[in-house]
Amino acid sequence: MCAVKNVVGMEVIVLTWVRTSVKAILILGGLLVIGAGALTGCGEDTTATTVGGEDTTATTVGGEDTTATTVGGEDTTATNGQQPSEFRVWGGTPTGAWGPLMISISELLKDTFPGVPIAVEPAGGTSAILAIDQGKGELAIAVSYITGQAYSGVGTFETEASQVRQLMGLFDSPMQITALRDSGIAKVEDLKGKRVNFGKRGMNSEILGLKILETYGITAEDIDAQYLGLGGGSESMKNGQTDASFRGTAAPTSDIMDLANARDIEQLGLSDEVIEGLVANNTGLIDYTIPAGTYEGVDHPTKTVSAPAILIVPASIGDDTAYNMVKTIVDNMDHLVQVYAQMSEVTSKQMAVDLGIPMHPGAIRYYEEQGWIK
């Protein structure tokens, strides 16, 4: 069981659970969501669209075998057990970036587990992680860094979310620190005293962004922190009312592309020492490099960290159930790419990636059969 505590500069929002049938949300999602949005932090709601992403050397699903290291974390084996009497899928809001993806996965699970009622809970972020830990959900999408904090009982979490298990790694979500070139900001240390947008309170962009600043000796009090959302933050930078922003999402993303077309920007990289420290000391983070030329006028690679999106399940889910959930998603990857374009970037290595969060034994069995872990 896991609880959330208040932290300075962060509002904890308790979302009321609203059980909505998959069919109803599909209708709403179809009306309100067009295409696939960029990956956002910790259930962050965005209309920004991801365009492509970094090329990976790992083989895409269905291609030549690649291997990843064995999943880490505590080894807690779930029993095979019976399939759940219901599937409660926590997938974010229908109008958010992840909503259509999770609705589609829910529809696929209906065919895999006939007769099992499936409902999509229109909430994400911390609420989704807590629901999985407390046995109030069977599947959720989350950001690895926030999930790692929950599992470890650090940050905003008072106790360890010990019942959370990783089912599958998905797409990368690198932290992108963007500054206006005429703001005098050339490196992270220059952010002190500047106007910095974090999007929304309590989201990955803020939580990881403040952690990064902390490693450089900068506190929230040392900057003029802004919470203007994503579109609002981009417009504010265009108008010169914001100097820089933290944005945890896939690269490139449309709002930064739009900004780069309107103003000269710089992307701030992290030092090797900072990256090594962040990855070593924070479950769910990996190193990442944004290629040169990703954004107009940024002709150098930018080193940063990424908190990939992941699918999580409770430890109580049976091994066969978890195995069949993974198999269903992999077998229908082409369909999911049509729903959410960024799924095209998911590779065998990324699915079986070790993020320090225990992998469910049923998922391990599938990945071992495919030769994706050893």
RALINHU-V787010 format. One record per pair of residues at least 12 apart in sequence whose C-alpha atoms are under 7 Angstrom apart, sorted by the first residue. I is the first residue (numbers start at 1). J is the second residue. D is the distance in whole Angstrom. If there is no record, write none. Layout:
# RALINHU-V787010
i=I j=J d=D
i=I j=J d=D
This chain:
# RALINHU-V787010
i=1 j=133 d=6
i=1 j=134 d=5
i=1 j=161 d=6
i=2 j=130 d=6
i=2 j=133 d=7
i=2 j=157 d=7
i=2 j=158 d=7
i=2 j=159 d=5
i=2 j=160 d=6
i=2 j=161 d=5
i=3 j=157 d=6
i=3 j=158 d=6
i=3 j=159 d=6
i=4 j=156 d=5
i=4 j=157 d=5
i=4 j=158 d=6
i=5 j=156 d=5
i=5 j=157 d=6
i=5 j=158 d=6
i=6 j=156 d=7
i=7 j=156 d=7
i=10 j=201 d=6
i=10 j=202 d=6
i=11 j=201 d=6
i=11 j=202 d=6
i=12 j=202 d=7
i=15 j=123 d=7
i=15 j=127 d=7
i=17 j=121 d=7
i=18 j=121 d=6
i=18 j=122 d=7
i=19 j=119 d=6
i=19 j=120 d=6
i=19 j=121 d=5
i=20 j=119 d=6
i=20 j=120 d=6
i=20 j=121 d=6
i=21 j=119 d=5
i=21 j=120 d=6
i=22 j=103 d=7
i=22 j=119 d=6
i=22 j=120 d=6
i=25 j=94 d=6
i=26 j=103 d=7
i=28 j=94 d=7
i=29 j=94 d=5
i=29 j=95 d=6
i=29 j=100 d=6
i=32 j=95 d=6
i=33 j=95 d=6
i=35 j=340 d=7
i=36 j=49 d=6
i=36 j=97 d=7
i=36 j=339 d=7
i=36 j=340 d=5
i=36 j=341 d=6
i=37 j=49 d=4
i=37 j=50 d=6
i=37 j=97 d=5
i=38 j=50 d=4
i=38 j=97 d=6
i=38 j=249 d=6
i=38 j=250 d=6
i=38 j=253 d=6
i=39 j=97 d=6
i=39 j=173 d=7
i=39 j=249 d=5
i=39 j=250 d=6
i=40 j=248 d=6
i=40 j=249 d=5
i=41 j=143 d=6
i=41 j=203 d=6
i=41 j=204 d=4
i=41 j=205 d=6
i=41 j=248 d=6
i=41 j=249 d=7
i=42 j=125 d=4
i=42 j=142 d=6
i=42 j=143 d=5
i=42 j=146 d=7
i=42 j=203 d=5
i=42 j=204 d=5
i=43 j=92 d=6
i=43 j=124 d=5
i=43 j=125 d=4
i=43 j=142 d=7
i=44 j=203 d=6
i=45 j=96 d=5
i=45 j=97 d=6
i=46 j=96 d=6
i=46 j=97 d=6
i=46 j=230 d=7
i=47 j=97 d=7
i=48 j=253 d=7
i=48 j=254 d=6
i=48 j=255 d=6
i=49 j=253 d=6
i=49 j=254 d=5
i=50 j=250 d=6
i=50 j=251 d=7
i=50 j=252 d=6
i=50 j=253 d=4
i=50 j=254 d=6
i=51 j=252 d=6
i=51 j=253 d=6
i=51 j=254 d=7
i=52 j=252 d=7
i=53 j=250 d=6
i=53 j=251 d=5
i=53 j=252 d=6
i=54 j=290 d=7
i=58 j=347 d=6
i=58 j=348 d=7
i=58 j=349 d=6
i=59 j=347 d=6
i=59 j=348 d=6
i=60 j=346 d=7
i=60 j=347 d=4
i=60 j=348 d=6
i=61 j=347 d=5
i=61 j=348 d=5
i=65 j=371 d=7
i=65 j=372 d=7
i=66 j=348 d=7
i=66 j=349 d=7
i=66 j=372 d=6
i=67 j=349 d=6
i=67 j=371 d=6
i=67 j=372 d=4
i=67 j=373 d=5
i=67 j=374 d=7
i=68 j=349 d=5
i=68 j=352 d=7
i=68 j=353 d=6
i=68 j=372 d=6
i=68 j=373 d=5
i=68 j=374 d=7
i=69 j=354 d=7
i=69 j=373 d=6
i=69 j=374 d=6
i=70 j=354 d=7
i=70 j=373 d=5
i=70 j=374 d=6
i=71 j=353 d=7
i=71 j=354 d=4
i=71 j=358 d=7
i=71 j=359 d=6
i=72 j=354 d=6
i=72 j=356 d=5
i=72 j=357 d=7
i=72 j=358 d=6
i=73 j=356 d=5
i=73 j=357 d=5
i=73 j=358 d=5
i=74 j=358 d=6
i=75 j=358 d=7
i=77 j=361 d=6
i=78 j=315 d=6
i=78 j=316 d=6
i=78 j=317 d=7
i=78 j=318 d=6
i=78 j=319 d=6
i=78 j=361 d=7
i=79 j=318 d=6
i=79 j=319 d=6
i=80 j=318 d=4
i=80 j=319 d=4
i=80 j=320 d=6
i=81 j=318 d=5
i=82 j=318 d=6
i=83 j=318 d=7
i=83 j=321 d=6
i=85 j=116 d=6
i=86 j=116 d=5
i=86 j=117 d=5
i=86 j=118 d=6
i=87 j=117 d=6
i=87 j=118 d=5
i=87 j=119 d=6
i=87 j=137 d=7
i=87 j=138 d=6
i=88 j=118 d=6
i=88 j=119 d=5
i=88 j=120 d=6
i=88 j=121 d=7
i=88 j=137 d=5
i=88 j=138 d=5
i=88 j=139 d=7
i=89 j=119 d=6
i=89 j=120 d=5
i=89 j=121 d=6
i=89 j=137 d=6
i=89 j=138 d=6
i=89 j=139 d=5
i=89 j=140 d=6
i=90 j=120 d=6
i=90 j=121 d=5
i=90 j=122 d=6
i=90 j=123 d=6
i=90 j=124 d=6
i=90 j=128 d=6
i=90 j=137 d=7
i=90 j=139 d=6
i=90 j=140 d=5
i=90 j=141 d=7
i=91 j=120 d=7
i=91 j=121 d=6
i=91 j=122 d=6
i=91 j=123 d=6
i=91 j=124 d=6
i=91 j=140 d=6
i=91 j=141 d=6
i=92 j=122 d=5
i=92 j=123 d=4
i=92 j=124 d=4
i=93 j=122 d=5
i=93 j=123 d=5
i=94 j=122 d=7
i=100 j=339 d=7
i=101 j=336 d=7
i=101 j=339 d=6
i=101 j=340 d=6
i=103 j=120 d=7
i=106 j=118 d=7
i=108 j=328 d=7
i=125 j=142 d=6
i=128 j=140 d=6
i=129 j=147 d=7
i=132 j=164 d=6
i=132 j=313 d=6
i=132 j=314 d=5
i=133 j=161 d=6
i=133 j=162 d=7
i=133 j=163 d=5
i=133 j=164 d=5
i=133 j=314 d=6
i=135 j=314 d=7
i=138 j=313 d=5
i=138 j=314 d=6
i=139 j=311 d=7
i=139 j=312 d=6
i=139 j=313 d=5
i=140 j=311 d=6
i=140 j=312 d=5
i=140 j=313 d=7
i=141 j=309 d=7
i=141 j=310 d=6
i=141 j=311 d=5
i=141 j=312 d=6
i=142 j=309 d=6
i=142 j=310 d=6
i=142 j=311 d=6
i=143 j=307 d=6
i=143 j=308 d=6
i=143 j=309 d=5
i=143 j=310 d=6
i=144 j=284 d=5
i=144 j=307 d=5
i=144 j=308 d=6
i=144 j=309 d=6
i=144 j=310 d=6
i=145 j=283 d=6
i=145 j=284 d=4
i=145 j=285 d=6
i=145 j=307 d=5
i=148 j=283 d=5
i=148 j=284 d=5
i=148 j=357 d=6
i=149 j=283 d=7
i=151 j=164 d=7
i=163 j=314 d=5
i=163 j=315 d=5
i=164 j=312 d=7
i=164 j=313 d=6
i=164 j=314 d=5
i=164 j=315 d=6
i=165 j=312 d=6
i=165 j=313 d=5
i=165 j=314 d=6
i=165 j=315 d=6
i=165 j=357 d=7
i=165 j=358 d=5
i=165 j=359 d=5
i=165 j=360 d=5
i=166 j=311 d=6
i=166 j=312 d=5
i=166 j=313 d=6
i=166 j=357 d=6
i=166 j=358 d=6
i=166 j=359 d=5
i=166 j=360 d=6
i=167 j=311 d=5
i=167 j=312 d=5
i=167 j=313 d=6
i=167 j=359 d=6
i=167 j=360 d=6
i=167 j=363 d=6
i=168 j=310 d=6
i=168 j=311 d=5
i=168 j=351 d=5
i=168 j=352 d=6
i=169 j=308 d=7
i=169 j=309 d=6
i=169 j=310 d=4
i=169 j=311 d=6
i=169 j=350 d=5
i=169 j=351 d=4
i=169 j=352 d=6
i=169 j=353 d=6
i=170 j=308 d=6
i=170 j=309 d=5
i=170 j=310 d=5
i=170 j=346 d=6
i=170 j=350 d=6
i=170 j=351 d=6
i=171 j=308 d=6
i=171 j=309 d=6
i=171 j=342 d=7
i=171 j=343 d=7
i=171 j=345 d=6
i=171 j=346 d=6
i=172 j=250 d=6
i=172 j=306 d=6
i=172 j=307 d=7
i=172 j=308 d=4
i=172 j=309 d=6
i=173 j=248 d=6
i=173 j=249 d=4
i=173 j=250 d=5
i=173 j=306 d=5
i=173 j=307 d=5
i=173 j=308 d=5
i=173 j=309 d=7
i=174 j=248 d=6
i=174 j=249 d=6
i=174 j=250 d=6
i=174 j=288 d=7
i=174 j=304 d=7
i=174 j=305 d=6
i=174 j=306 d=4
i=174 j=307 d=6
i=175 j=246 d=7
i=175 j=247 d=6
i=175 j=248 d=4
i=175 j=249 d=7
i=175 j=304 d=6
i=175 j=305 d=6
i=175 j=306 d=6
i=176 j=246 d=6
i=176 j=247 d=5
i=176 j=248 d=6
i=177 j=245 d=6
i=177 j=246 d=5
i=177 j=247 d=6
i=177 j=267 d=6
i=177 j=268 d=5
i=178 j=244 d=5
i=178 j=245 d=5
i=178 j=246 d=7
i=178 j=265 d=7
i=178 j=266 d=6
i=178 j=267 d=5
i=178 j=268 d=6
i=179 j=243 d=6
i=179 j=244 d=4
i=179 j=245 d=7
i=179 j=265 d=6
i=179 j=266 d=5
i=179 j=267 d=6
i=180 j=243 d=6
i=180 j=244 d=6
i=180 j=264 d=6
i=180 j=265 d=5
i=180 j=266 d=6
i=181 j=264 d=6
i=181 j=265 d=5
i=181 j=266 d=6
i=183 j=243 d=6
i=186 j=268 d=7
i=187 j=268 d=6
i=188 j=268 d=6
i=189 j=216 d=7
i=192 j=218 d=7
i=192 j=222 d=6
i=192 j=223 d=5
i=193 j=222 d=6
i=193 j=223 d=5
i=193 j=224 d=6
i=194 j=223 d=5
i=194 j=224 d=6
i=194 j=243 d=6
i=195 j=223 d=6
i=195 j=224 d=5
i=195 j=225 d=6
i=195 j=226 d=7
i=195 j=242 d=5
i=195 j=243 d=5
i=195 j=244 d=7
i=196 j=223 d=7
i=196 j=224 d=6
i=196 j=225 d=5
i=196 j=226 d=6
i=196 j=242 d=6
i=196 j=243 d=6
i=196 j=244 d=5
i=196 j=245 d=5
i=197 j=225 d=6
i=197 j=226 d=4
i=197 j=227 d=6
i=197 j=228 d=6
i=197 j=233 d=6
i=197 j=242 d=7
i=197 j=244 d=6
i=197 j=245 d=5
i=197 j=246 d=6
i=198 j=226 d=6
i=198 j=227 d=5
i=198 j=245 d=6
i=198 j=246 d=5
i=198 j=247 d=7
i=199 j=227 d=5
i=199 j=228 d=5
i=199 j=229 d=4
i=199 j=230 d=5
i=199 j=233 d=7
i=200 j=227 d=5
i=200 j=228 d=7
i=200 j=229 d=5
i=201 j=227 d=7
i=204 j=248 d=7
i=205 j=246 d=6
i=205 j=247 d=5
i=205 j=248 d=5
i=209 j=246 d=6
i=215 j=274 d=7
i=231 j=255 d=7
i=234 j=255 d=6
i=234 j=259 d=6
i=238 j=259 d=6
i=238 j=262 d=7
i=238 j=263 d=6
i=251 j=290 d=7
i=252 j=294 d=6
i=257 j=295 d=6
i=260 j=295 d=6
i=260 j=296 d=6
i=261 j=296 d=7
i=264 j=297 d=7
i=266 j=298 d=6
i=267 j=298 d=7
i=267 j=302 d=7
i=268 j=302 d=7
i=269 j=302 d=5
i=269 j=303 d=5
i=269 j=304 d=6
i=270 j=303 d=6
i=270 j=304 d=5
i=275 j=287 d=7
i=275 j=304 d=7
i=275 j=305 d=7
i=283 j=355 d=6
i=283 j=356 d=5
i=284 j=307 d=6
i=284 j=355 d=5
i=284 j=356 d=6
i=285 j=305 d=6
i=285 j=306 d=6
i=285 j=307 d=5
i=285 j=355 d=7
i=286 j=305 d=6
i=286 j=306 d=5
i=286 j=307 d=7
i=287 j=304 d=6
i=287 j=305 d=4
i=287 j=306 d=6
i=288 j=303 d=6
i=288 j=304 d=5
i=288 j=305 d=5
i=288 j=306 d=6
i=289 j=301 d=6
i=289 j=302 d=5
i=289 j=303 d=4
i=289 j=304 d=6
i=290 j=302 d=5
i=290 j=303 d=6
i=315 j=360 d=7
i=319 j=361 d=6
i=319 j=362 d=4
i=320 j=362 d=6
i=322 j=362 d=5
i=322 j=363 d=6
i=323 j=362 d=4
i=323 j=363 d=5
i=323 j=365 d=7
i=323 j=366 d=6
i=326 j=363 d=6
i=348 j=372 d=6
i=349 j=372 d=7
i=352 j=367 d=7
i=352 j=372 d=7
i=352 j=373 d=7
